[in-house]
Amino acid sequence: MTAPPIEQSTREERRTFVINSWKCLHNCELCGKCYVLKGKDPETLYADYIEGKRSYMDITLEIRNRNY
């Protein structure tokens, strides 16, 4: 599923996308979402996307490139 473009979506649509994309699947060994987020709340990490300030992809790449 592709993130809604900032220009063509509302704040609530972007927030819903983030919540649904990072929803816990209750299968940590196969999922890996918790590992990527490193225990952080997805709404906090993607706050700039939700507010329309940065693209979803920019934030995702930043999260994946963190060294901590």
C-alpha positions as CSV (number, residue, x, y, z in Angstrom):
1,M,0.0,0.0,0.0
2,T,1.3,3.4,-0.9
3,A,1.2,6.4,1.4
4,P,-1.3,9.1,0.5
5,P,0.5,12.1,-1.1
6,I,0.6,15.1,1.2
7,E,-0.9,17.3,-1.4
8,Q,-3.9,15.0,-2.0
9,S,-4.8,13.9,1.5
10,T,-6.0,15.2,4.8
11,R,-4.2,15.1,8.1
12,E,-6.6,12.4,9.3
13,E,-6.0,10.2,6.2
14,R,-2.3,10.4,6.7
15,R,-2.6,9.6,10.4
16,T,-4.9,6.6,9.6
17,F,-2.4,5.4,7.0
18,V,0.5,5.5,9.6
19,I,-1.6,3.7,12.2
20,N,-2.7,1.0,9.9
21,S,0.7,0.5,8.3
22,W,2.5,0.0,11.6
23,K,-0.3,-1.9,13.4
24,C,1.1,-4.8,15.5
25,L,0.6,-8.2,13.8
26,H,1.4,-10.1,17.1
27,N,4.0,-12.2,15.3
28,C,7.3,-10.5,16.2
29,E,9.5,-13.2,14.8
30,L,8.1,-12.8,11.2
31,C,7.0,-9.2,11.2
32,G,9.9,-6.9,12.1
33,K,7.9,-3.7,12.6
34,C,8.9,-3.3,16.2
35,Y,12.6,-3.8,15.2
36,V,12.3,-1.0,12.5
37,L,10.5,1.4,14.9
38,K,13.0,0.5,17.8
39,G,10.2,0.7,20.3
40,K,9.0,4.2,19.3
41,D,5.4,5.2,18.6
42,P,4.8,5.4,14.8
43,E,2.6,8.5,15.2
44,T,5.5,10.3,16.9
45,L,8.0,9.2,14.4
46,Y,5.8,10.1,11.5
47,A,4.4,13.3,13.0
48,D,6.0,15.5,10.2
49,Y,4.3,13.4,7.6
50,I,0.9,13.5,9.4
51,E,1.2,17.3,9.6
52,G,2.1,17.5,5.9
53,K,5.7,18.8,6.5
54,R,7.8,15.8,5.1
55,S,7.1,12.9,2.9
56,Y,6.4,9.4,4.3
57,M,9.4,8.0,2.3
58,D,11.8,10.6,3.6
59,I,10.9,9.7,7.2
60,T,11.0,6.0,6.5
61,L,14.5,6.2,5.0
62,E,15.6,8.2,8.0
63,I,14.2,5.6,10.4
64,R,15.9,2.8,8.5
65,N,19.3,4.6,8.5
66,R,19.4,5.3,12.2
67,N,22.3,3.7,14.0
68,Y,20.8,3.4,17.5
